[in-house]
Amino acid sequence: QVQLVESGGGLVQPGGSLRLSCAASTSIFGFIVMGWYRQAPGKLRELVATVTPGSSTMYADSVKGRFTISRDNSKSTVYLQMNALKPDDTAVYYCNAYDMRVKVRYDYWGPGTQVTVSS
């Protein structure tokens, strides 16, 4: 069982920065792949970035070079540092987790945090 709670969203001007955090309540954080997804109004939820327990990362092309995902295994927390934000980054950002050991993937989701990029 994994419970996720995001924080750090808000309103920021274009070109600004925000840092999202996601705290995971679980005893198996060391086996959990963590990720961030986002969903803009009228659009499908899309993958933003993932980080494995060994800190290997993957990014969507749209955020490469601007966003950085990281994790602190001692705090069971994953972060998303977002720089050079654009209006197109406006969305609800969701924390995601799944156990990399299981054959059938089951996704855990946080409730989401709103990020609005606007002048």
Secondary structure, DSSP 8 states (H G I E B T S, - for coil): --EEEEE--EEE-TT--EEEEEEEE-S-GGGEEEEEEEE-TTS--EEEEEE-TT--EEE-TTTTTTEEEEEETTTTEEEEEE-S--GGG-EEEEEEEEETT-SS---EE---EEEEE--
